[in-house]
């Protein structure tokens, strides 16, 4: 019996990419390949890329070099957003054999079978992104504790700084029925928490007519999906990943507030607390709407965790503009920030805008908001010191410890106890760690 060929995967970027990498791995397994860790020698390495920042592009090149050091004769395949945006550039990277765009990614086995190792640049199969009009369902399996379920892909928004529509195409979604069925399959595997993901998650329902061939009688909205999952899938926990403030409706917030399965945790991109910048970014809301969303969440769920994304150093962001953003966030009842330093992306309107902010100034503003984020996180965590909350236990990199997250996304650590991983149990939250990143905890009643 022949030894099966081995394949290893590496993922850069968002939760959506992780769900798609898992789907690609299952395709290989179903065809007789043996998946191995990326740190091991493999016959084929598949790198699923991101291209949100220039750093992600550079990371791609570094990972290719690492793979070839482990196995110089391996086939290297690059796919993902970077591969769609700059396929010719990637094909020139020494050692890359195949580049697959957004429309070709899930047909990877068709190309692998005919692949031969040869000197020179890699083969490119990357069609026009405007022709990508199908939805490929994906979900991840990692440590069997949490799974990322992709229910939506692509984006019809035209934010002036963003390349995602160029990399992933128009907005399209799974059907409600298939999304529920995939969630059931995940739940049946023993996963305790499902995280709903997409490029523009709140736009779920858009593009379902492409999949079905005919327009559905009623186009399901994201609120319909949330309700269907809550009612029909026996899993203890759901989380909603990043959702645009203009798509986070009163209905969704109110439903999560009364749900036993959907956790009180929202990640809502802000990008700027200055309306002038929001207009130039071509965002579809103003800061007043964002403040209203936060206020309603906290009114219905005072214990909820709210995170947000912010971009600093966008063109024409003056010091006054930045201070307005800083002060707006300072006053908001949010729990943490993801801070991004603006970087110019080719073929985006923002790259041609005047008022370029010096790189050093961008970094200074980034550090200022990171400091504010740390204060926000500490304040949020400390509110719950002495309280008891349910935690989903996970493997910690330190074998003497367990880690996990409360329902409202407080990260905890406690001494290792056998049999707790992938279970949900109450813990008492004690002191905040010195770095403010986690809360020390103990089993309730211990």
GUMITI-479574 format. One line per field, with one value per residue (C-alpha): residue in one letter; x, y, z negated. Coordinates in pm, 1 decimal. Last residue first. Example, Ala and Ser with C-alpha at 12.3 -4.5 7.8 and 13.67 -1.06 7.14 Angstrom:
BEGIN
resn	[s | a]
x	[1367.0 | 1230.0]
y	[-106.0 | -450.0]
z	[-714.0 | -780.0]
***
This chain:
BEGIN
resn	[x | x | x | x | x | x | x | x | x | x | x | x | x | x | x | x | x | x | x | x | x | x | x | x | x | x | x | x | x | x | x | x | x | x | x | x | x | x | x | x | x | x | x | x | x | x | x | x | x | x | x | x | x | x | x | x | x | x | x | x | x | x | x | x | x | x | x | x | x | x | x | x | x | x | x | x | x | x | x | x | x | x | x | x | x | x | x | x | x | x | x | x | x | x | x | x | x | x | x | x | x | x | x | x | x | x | x | x | x | x | x | x | x | x | x | x | x | x | x | x | x | x | x | x | x | x | x | x | x | x | x | x | x | x | x | x | x | x | x | x | x | x | x | x | x | x | x | x | x | x | x | x | x | x | x | x | x | x | x | x | x | x | x | x | x | x | x | x | x | x | x | x | x | x | x | x | x | x | x | x | x | x | x | x | x | x | x | x | x | x | x | x | x | x | x | x | x | x | x | x | x | x | x | x | x | x | x | x | x | x | x | x | x | x | x | x | x | x | x | x | x | x | x | x | x | x | x | x | x | x | x | x | x | x | x | x | x | x | x | x | x | x | x | x | x | x | x | x | x | x | x | x | x | x | x | x | x | x | x | x | x | x | x | x | x | x | x | x | x | x | x | x | x | x | x | x | x | x | x | x | x | x | x | x | x | x | x | x | x | x | x | x | x | x | x | x | x | x | x | x | x | x | x | x | x | x | x | x | x | x | x | x | x | x | x | x | x | x | x | x | x | x | x | x | x | x | x | x | x | x | x | x | x | x | x | x | x | x | x | x | x | x | x | x | x | x | x | x | x | x | x | x | x | x | x | x | x | x | x | x | x | x | x | x | x | x | x | x | x | x | x | x | x | x | x | x | x | x | x | x | x | x | x | x | x | x | x | x | x | x | x | x | x | x | x | x | x | x | x | x | x | x | x | x | x | x | x | x | x | x | x | x | x | x | x | x | x | x | x | x | x | x | x | x | x | x | x | x | x | x | x | x | x | x | x | x | x | x | x | x | x | x | x | x | x | x]
x	[-1347.6 | -1710.4 | -1674.8 | -1360.8 | -1084.0 | -986.2 | -699.9 | -814.4 | -635.1 | -462.6 | -407.5 | -29.6 | -13.5 | -306.4 | -643.8 | -753.9 | -1037.2 | -1312.2 | -1504.7 | -1563.4 | -1876.1 | -1842.4 | -1833.9 | -1639.1 | -1394.0 | -1096.6 | -1214.8 | -1117.4 | -795.6 | -746.4 | -480.6 | -447.1 | -657.4 | -647.6 | -925.0 | -1006.2 | -1318.7 | -1535.0 | -1883.2 | -1969.0 | -1638.9 | -1333.1 | -1082.3 | -739.2 | -608.0 | -266.3 | 17.3 | 58.4 | 152.3 | 28.8 | -321.3 | -585.1 | -936.7 | -1215.2 | -1547.3 | -1624.1 | -1947.4 | -1939.7 | -1904.3 | -1828.6 | -1544.7 | -1384.8 | -1640.8 | -1599.2 | -1223.0 | -1240.2 | -1405.7 | -1169.7 | -863.5 | -987.7 | -1060.0 | -721.1 | -545.1 | -743.2 | -644.0 | -278.3 | -331.2 | -493.5 | -184.5 | 47.3 | -137.5 | -126.3 | 251.0 | 283.0 | 84.1 | 301.2 | 614.9 | 465.8 | 395.1 | 25.0 | -48.1 | -276.9 | -377.5 | -573.5 | -434.9 | -391.2 | -736.1 | -902.7 | -773.6 | -582.4 | -267.9 | -299.7 | -149.1 | -106.2 | -317.5 | -202.0 | -460.9 | -587.3 | -804.8 | -976.8 | -1117.4 | -1416.2 | -1652.1 | -1857.6 | -1772.2 | -1625.9 | -1263.6 | -1365.7 | -1499.3 | -1198.2 | -951.5 | -1146.9 | -1165.1 | -794.8 | -723.4 | -922.2 | -748.2 | -408.9 | -513.2 | -627.5 | -586.5 | -501.9 | -572.5 | -315.1 | -508.6 | -761.2 | -991.5 | -1157.0 | -1403.7 | -1475.2 | -1786.6 | -1822.8 | -2170.3 | -2233.5 | -2478.7 | -2681.0 | -3004.0 | -2886.0 | -2524.9 | -2620.9 | -2849.4 | -2577.6 | -2316.8 | -2549.2 | -2643.6 | -2275.6 | -2215.3 | -2509.8 | -2369.0 | -2028.9 | -2167.1 | -2265.7 | -2197.8 | -1819.4 | -1679.8 | -1337.0 | -1361.9 | -1705.0 | -1577.8 | -1282.2 | -1507.8 | -1730.9 | -1448.0 | -1457.4 | -1275.5 | -1252.7 | -1563.3 | -1583.6 | -1830.8 | -1719.5 | -2005.4 | -2015.8 | -2315.5 | -2305.9 | -2572.6 | -2698.2 | -2925.3 | -3082.3 | -3263.6 | -2999.8 | -2897.1 | -3248.2 | -3258.6 | -2925.8 | -3038.4 | -3370.7 | -3213.5 | -3003.6 | -2631.1 | -2617.1 | -2528.8 | -2273.9 | -2092.7 | -2048.5 | -1727.1 | -1781.3 | -2112.7 | -2071.2 | -2268.4 | -2251.3 | -2406.0 | -2469.2 | -2799.8 | -2887.8 | -3251.3 | -3379.9 | -3067.2 | -2949.7 | -3285.0 | -3292.4 | -2943.0 | -3017.1 | -3336.6 | -3152.0 | -2888.6 | -3156.4 | -3329.1 | -3442.6 | -3802.5 | -3944.1 | -3588.6 | -3461.7 | -3384.1 | -3054.4 | -3017.8 | -2662.9 | -2690.4 | -3025.7 | -2842.6 | -2656.1 | -2740.4 | -2884.3 | -2602.9 | -2506.7 | -2444.1 | -2140.1 | -1949.9 | -1643.2 | -1800.9 | -1791.3 | -2024.9 | -1835.5 | -1956.1 | -1881.7 | -1893.8 | -1758.9 | -1851.1 | -1868.2 | -2250.2 | -2229.3 | -2024.0 | -2268.9 | -2559.9 | -2386.8 | -2344.5 | -2717.3 | -2809.9 | -2590.9 | -2745.0 | -3100.2 | -3021.5 | -2867.7 | -2500.6 | -2416.5 | -2290.4 | -2136.8 | -1935.5 | -1573.3 | -1314.4 | -985.4 | -1108.2 | -1394.0 | -1132.0 | -899.3 | -1010.4 | -905.1 | -1189.4 | -1465.1 | -1664.7 | -1926.1 | -2053.1 | -1852.3 | -1744.2 | -1839.2 | -2115.9 | -2195.1 | -1846.1 | -1851.9 | -1553.7 | -1533.6 | -1445.8 | -1350.9 | -1257.8 | -889.8 | -902.6 | -1198.7 | -1293.0 | -1597.2 | -1648.7 | -1936.9 | -1837.0 | -2055.7 | -2066.2 | -2037.9 | -1668.7 | -1673.7 | -1611.2 | -1291.5 | -1140.6 | -966.0 | -665.6 | -488.0 | -116.1 | 166.3 | 483.6 | 793.8 | 1101.7 | 1232.3 | 992.0 | 800.7 | 497.0 | 131.7 | -138.0 | -301.7 | -261.2 | -471.0 | -793.4 | -731.3 | -738.7 | -1092.9 | -1186.2 | -930.8 | -1010.8 | -1262.6 | -1068.4 | -734.5 | -488.5 | -109.3 | 98.9 | 465.6 | 609.5 | 975.7 | 1126.0 | 856.4 | 780.3 | 439.8 | 350.9 | 395.0 | 192.7 | -93.6 | -119.7 | -478.8 | -617.6 | -312.7 | -307.4 | -668.9 | -627.5 | -410.9 | -46.4 | 61.2 | 412.0 | 515.6 | 785.5 | 1135.5 | 1316.1 | 1130.9 | 1192.7 | 1383.0 | 1115.9 | 842.8 | 1034.1 | 1099.1 | 729.4 | 641.9 | 871.7 | 720.8 | 368.7 | 472.3 | 581.8 | 232.9 | 74.4 | 299.6 | 170.9 | -168.1 | -510.7 | -364.7 | -438.3 | -300.6 | -384.0 | -50.1 | -69.4 | 242.6 | 264.6 | 494.0 | 537.8 | 819.7 | 683.3 | 624.6 | 311.8 | 159.1 | 56.3 | -247.6 | -243.6 | -387.1 | -644.7 | -884.8 | -1123.7 | -824.9 | -736.9 | -1089.4 | -1099.5 | -783.2 | -941.4 | -1241.2 | -1009.0 | -824.9 | -1160.1 | -1255.3 | -913.7 | -943.5 | -1276.9 | -1119.0 | -886.8 | -530.1 | -261.7 | -320.5 | -66.7 | -146.9 | 46.6 | -0.9 | 137.1 | 118.0 | -14.7 | 232.8 | 147.5 | 0.0]
y	[2559.7 | 2677.2 | 2822.8 | 2691.0 | 2945.2 | 3252.5 | 3478.9 | 3743.1 | 3792.3 | 4061.0 | 4325.5 | 4280.0 | 4215.7 | 3973.9 | 4092.2 | 3941.6 | 3700.0 | 3574.3 | 3284.1 | 3005.2 | 2836.6 | 2543.7 | 2479.9 | 2181.2 | 2160.9 | 2106.6 | 2032.5 | 1665.9 | 1718.1 | 2038.8 | 2291.2 | 2597.9 | 2893.7 | 3146.0 | 3369.8 | 3571.3 | 3781.8 | 3729.9 | 3797.0 | 3425.5 | 3375.6 | 3277.1 | 3002.1 | 2908.0 | 2611.2 | 2607.0 | 2371.7 | 2266.4 | 2621.2 | 2665.5 | 2654.3 | 2409.4 | 2548.9 | 2577.9 | 2740.3 | 2963.8 | 3041.6 | 3345.2 | 3401.0 | 3751.1 | 3854.3 | 4079.8 | 4153.3 | 4529.0 | 4472.3 | 4315.1 | 4616.7 | 4867.7 | 4664.2 | 4631.0 | 5003.3 | 5099.7 | 4861.1 | 5001.2 | 5355.7 | 5253.1 | 5094.6 | 5419.5 | 5622.8 | 5365.2 | 5384.5 | 5763.6 | 5753.9 | 5498.8 | 5714.6 | 6012.5 | 5815.1 | 5719.8 | 6079.6 | 6143.9 | 6194.2 | 6493.0 | 6424.3 | 6117.1 | 5882.8 | 5578.0 | 5644.9 | 5573.5 | 5212.9 | 5059.5 | 4985.7 | 4984.0 | 5258.7 | 5161.1 | 5294.9 | 5179.7 | 4943.3 | 4942.2 | 4656.3 | 4809.0 | 4683.3 | 4698.9 | 4971.5 | 5217.8 | 5512.7 | 5826.4 | 5738.7 | 5634.5 | 5982.3 | 6145.9 | 5949.8 | 6009.5 | 6384.5 | 6381.0 | 6220.3 | 6480.2 | 6761.5 | 6609.3 | 6606.2 | 6295.1 | 6408.6 | 6058.4 | 5781.9 | 5786.2 | 5573.7 | 5300.8 | 5176.0 | 4838.6 | 4781.6 | 4554.0 | 4536.0 | 4297.1 | 4274.9 | 4299.5 | 4590.4 | 4382.4 | 4560.7 | 4915.2 | 4829.7 | 4703.7 | 5003.1 | 5253.7 | 5088.1 | 5097.5 | 5462.6 | 5563.0 | 5403.1 | 5589.3 | 5920.8 | 5836.1 | 5841.3 | 5547.5 | 5391.5 | 5432.7 | 5600.4 | 5647.2 | 6016.5 | 6031.2 | 5850.0 | 6088.2 | 6393.4 | 6220.5 | 6170.1 | 5869.5 | 5663.2 | 5297.4 | 5202.2 | 4828.1 | 4646.6 | 4335.9 | 4219.2 | 3990.2 | 3891.4 | 3525.4 | 3376.4 | 3050.2 | 3155.5 | 3433.6 | 3728.9 | 3996.7 | 3833.0 | 3889.7 | 4253.4 | 4325.5 | 4155.2 | 4338.0 | 4676.2 | 4623.9 | 4562.4 | 4633.6 | 5005.4 | 4918.6 | 4668.4 | 4321.1 | 4152.1 | 3803.9 | 3690.5 | 3425.0 | 3106.3 | 2886.8 | 2575.6 | 2389.7 | 2220.9 | 2389.8 | 2461.5 | 2751.9 | 2962.8 | 2883.9 | 2988.7 | 3313.2 | 3415.3 | 3329.3 | 3535.4 | 3835.4 | 3797.6 | 3829.9 | 3554.1 | 3651.0 | 3546.4 | 3361.4 | 3278.1 | 3411.9 | 3131.7 | 2957.6 | 2858.8 | 2974.5 | 3306.0 | 3376.2 | 3369.9 | 3685.0 | 3897.5 | 3695.2 | 3775.1 | 4143.5 | 4151.1 | 3931.3 | 4158.4 | 3943.3 | 3651.6 | 3470.4 | 3311.8 | 3172.6 | 2832.0 | 2721.4 | 2379.2 | 2159.8 | 1796.0 | 1678.7 | 1692.5 | 2069.8 | 2115.7 | 1908.6 | 2105.7 | 2433.7 | 2304.9 | 2221.5 | 2567.8 | 2732.7 | 2505.8 | 2604.9 | 2976.8 | 2967.5 | 3061.4 | 3414.4 | 3649.5 | 3996.0 | 4079.9 | 3985.4 | 3841.6 | 4018.1 | 4333.8 | 4363.7 | 4317.1 | 4593.7 | 4853.6 | 5214.1 | 5393.1 | 5175.9 | 5050.4 | 4821.9 | 4533.7 | 4275.6 | 3914.6 | 3610.7 | 3505.6 | 3207.8 | 3098.8 | 2895.3 | 2932.8 | 2642.8 | 2636.4 | 2360.9 | 2088.5 | 2198.5 | 2314.2 | 2243.9 | 2519.1 | 2583.1 | 2650.5 | 2688.9 | 2792.3 | 3066.9 | 3129.9 | 3453.8 | 3507.2 | 3661.3 | 4011.6 | 3874.5 | 3823.7 | 3488.2 | 3368.4 | 3051.9 | 3128.4 | 2881.4 | 2950.1 | 3126.0 | 2941.5 | 2595.7 | 2300.8 | 2088.1 | 1938.0 | 2009.2 | 1817.6 | 1659.3 | 1981.2 | 2184.4 | 1988.2 | 1944.1 | 2322.6 | 2367.1 | 2548.0 | 2821.0 | 2878.3 | 3162.0 | 3350.2 | 3316.2 | 3027.0 | 3061.2 | 2750.6 | 2655.4 | 2909.9 | 2825.1 | 3164.7 | 3436.1 | 3538.0 | 3370.5 | 3591.9 | 3909.1 | 3765.5 | 3674.9 | 4019.2 | 4080.9 | 3728.9 | 3568.7 | 3832.9 | 3750.2 | 3372.9 | 3120.5 | 3018.5 | 2665.1 | 2535.9 | 2193.3 | 2038.5 | 1963.0 | 2187.2 | 2037.1 | 2210.8 | 2504.9 | 2522.9 | 2576.8 | 2853.2 | 3038.5 | 3028.8 | 3158.4 | 3460.2 | 3551.8 | 3541.3 | 3748.3 | 4027.2 | 4046.3 | 4037.9 | 4324.7 | 4531.1 | 4523.8 | 4367.9 | 4120.0 | 3781.1 | 3452.1 | 3082.4 | 2901.5 | 2541.7 | 2328.2 | 2001.2 | 1700.9 | 1779.3 | 1817.3 | 1932.4 | 2280.2 | 2311.1 | 2024.8 | 1720.9 | 1640.8 | 1298.7 | 1301.4 | 1041.7 | 1249.9 | 1311.6 | 1433.6 | 1692.1 | 1833.0 | 1832.5 | 2043.6 | 2293.4 | 2330.5 | 2384.9 | 2654.4 | 2819.1 | 2841.4 | 2982.1 | 3243.3 | 3357.7 | 3391.0 | 3655.1 | 3677.1 | 3430.4 | 3057.0 | 2777.9 | 2433.5 | 2108.5 | 1823.7 | 1470.7 | 1217.4 | 881.0 | 590.8 | 335.0 | 0.0]
z	[-4549.1 | -4537.0 | -4189.5 | -4025.4 | -4058.9 | -3857.1 | -3758.3 | -3515.2 | -3185.0 | -2974.0 | -3241.9 | -3235.0 | -3609.8 | -3598.6 | -3728.2 | -4056.1 | -4125.3 | -3896.0 | -4046.8 | -3801.6 | -3669.1 | -3427.9 | -3053.5 | -2925.9 | -2636.7 | -2869.4 | -3225.1 | -3261.8 | -3450.9 | -3652.7 | -3554.6 | -3775.7 | -3660.5 | -3377.6 | -3246.7 | -2936.1 | -2974.9 | -2669.4 | -2806.0 | -2833.4 | -3011.5 | -2816.3 | -2880.2 | -3002.9 | -3197.3 | -3359.8 | -3451.7 | -3087.8 | -2987.0 | -2629.0 | -2778.0 | -2651.9 | -2671.8 | -2928.2 | -2838.4 | -3134.7 | -3320.8 | -3549.0 | -3923.9 | -4049.6 | -4281.2 | -4020.3 | -3749.1 | -3711.5 | -3711.9 | -3367.3 | -3205.6 | -3366.0 | -3269.1 | -2910.5 | -2878.5 | -3022.3 | -2784.5 | -2493.0 | -2587.0 | -2578.9 | -2240.2 | -2131.5 | -2222.5 | -2067.7 | -1735.5 | -1744.5 | -1783.7 | -1503.4 | -1262.8 | -1359.8 | -1277.1 | -939.7 | -844.1 | -769.1 | -399.0 | -346.0 | 10.5 | 123.1 | 388.6 | 161.9 | 15.8 | 351.0 | 348.7 | 639.1 | 434.3 | 58.0 | -157.2 | -520.7 | -806.5 | -1149.3 | -1290.8 | -1650.3 | -1777.0 | -2076.5 | -2407.1 | -2641.5 | -2519.4 | -2721.9 | -2497.4 | -2655.5 | -2582.2 | -2232.3 | -2157.7 | -2323.5 | -2111.4 | -1790.7 | -1858.5 | -1944.6 | -1608.5 | -1418.3 | -1607.3 | -1525.0 | -1162.0 | -977.7 | -615.2 | -495.0 | -751.6 | -1030.1 | -1277.1 | -1195.7 | -1471.5 | -1524.5 | -1808.0 | -2100.6 | -2314.8 | -2610.3 | -2756.8 | -3134.4 | -3105.4 | -2856.6 | -2754.0 | -2828.9 | -2742.0 | -2398.3 | -2342.1 | -2437.3 | -2215.4 | -1914.4 | -1982.8 | -2006.9 | -1666.3 | -1519.4 | -1646.5 | -1500.1 | -1150.0 | -934.7 | -595.8 | -585.2 | -278.0 | -443.7 | -353.4 | -518.0 | -827.3 | -843.6 | -852.0 | -1105.0 | -1355.7 | -1586.7 | -1326.0 | -1223.7 | -1431.4 | -1371.5 | -1600.3 | -1789.0 | -2008.3 | -2311.9 | -2522.0 | -2406.7 | -2185.3 | -2337.9 | -2624.1 | -2418.9 | -2576.7 | -2510.0 | -2182.9 | -2050.1 | -2159.2 | -1987.7 | -1666.6 | -1656.8 | -1734.3 | -1423.2 | -1384.9 | -1011.8 | -1044.0 | -1313.9 | -1086.7 | -1236.3 | -1355.2 | -1496.7 | -1641.1 | -1908.1 | -1962.0 | -2271.0 | -2420.3 | -2093.1 | -2015.8 | -1687.7 | -1590.1 | -1798.5 | -1841.1 | -1490.6 | -1343.5 | -1545.6 | -1441.2 | -1079.7 | -1075.5 | -1222.9 | -948.6 | -684.9 | -490.6 | -141.0 | -121.3 | 178.0 | 280.2 | 614.9 | 852.9 | 925.8 | 563.0 | 519.7 | 703.3 | 531.2 | 197.3 | 300.1 | -3.5 | -287.5 | -530.5 | -506.5 | -882.3 | -829.1 | -595.0 | -528.1 | -709.7 | -1041.6 | -1294.2 | -1594.2 | -1714.0 | -2070.4 | -2236.9 | -1958.9 | -2017.3 | -1655.6 | -1660.5 | -1715.7 | -1399.2 | -1193.6 | -1340.9 | -1246.8 | -891.4 | -877.6 | -1006.7 | -742.1 | -477.7 | -571.7 | -590.2 | -246.6 | -229.6 | -137.7 | 130.6 | 129.6 | 439.0 | 490.1 | 254.9 | 330.8 | 503.6 | 252.3 | -25.4 | 94.9 | -160.7 | -217.6 | -34.5 | -176.6 | 120.5 | -34.3 | 177.3 | -16.4 | 29.7 | -178.9 | -417.8 | -643.2 | -746.4 | -1066.6 | -1299.7 | -1544.7 | -1914.2 | -2157.1 | -1909.1 | -1932.0 | -1573.5 | -1350.4 | -1111.2 | -897.4 | -529.8 | -283.0 | 66.7 | 211.8 | 584.5 | 780.3 | 855.8 | 1204.4 | 1071.5 | 916.2 | 1258.4 | 1282.9 | 1087.0 | 1199.7 | 1192.6 | 1241.2 | 1047.9 | 1174.7 | 1295.6 | 1220.2 | 1238.9 | 991.2 | 1160.4 | 1089.4 | 1275.4 | 970.7 | 771.3 | 1016.2 | 987.5 | 614.8 | 563.5 | 692.8 | 372.4 | 436.4 | 803.9 | 780.8 | 514.9 | 690.2 | 694.5 | 722.2 | 789.7 | 769.7 | 524.1 | 459.9 | 537.8 | 520.3 | 881.3 | 878.1 | 579.7 | 785.3 | 1073.0 | 838.3 | 674.7 | 562.3 | 585.8 | 423.2 | 148.7 | 66.8 | 38.4 | 223.9 | 232.2 | 322.6 | 251.2 | 383.6 | 167.9 | 293.8 | 42.7 | -256.8 | -589.4 | -441.7 | -172.5 | -427.6 | -606.0 | -279.6 | -190.2 | -539.2 | -496.2 | -161.1 | -302.9 | -603.7 | -371.1 | -223.1 | -569.3 | -677.6 | -385.8 | -553.0 | -488.1 | -242.0 | -392.4 | -272.9 | -272.8 | -238.4 | -120.1 | -157.1 | 35.3 | -12.0 | -380.4 | -634.9 | -970.6 | -1113.8 | -901.5 | -1093.6 | -892.4 | -677.5 | -506.0 | -154.5 | -51.8 | 154.3 | -137.9 | -337.9 | -71.0 | -63.4 | -443.7 | -451.2 | -210.3 | -442.8 | -738.7 | -543.6 | -470.5 | -838.7 | -923.6 | -648.0 | -788.9 | -1132.3 | -988.0 | -869.2 | -768.3 | -758.2 | -716.8 | -582.6 | -548.7 | -301.5 | -304.2 | -23.5 | -130.9 | -158.6 | 106.1 | 0.0]
***
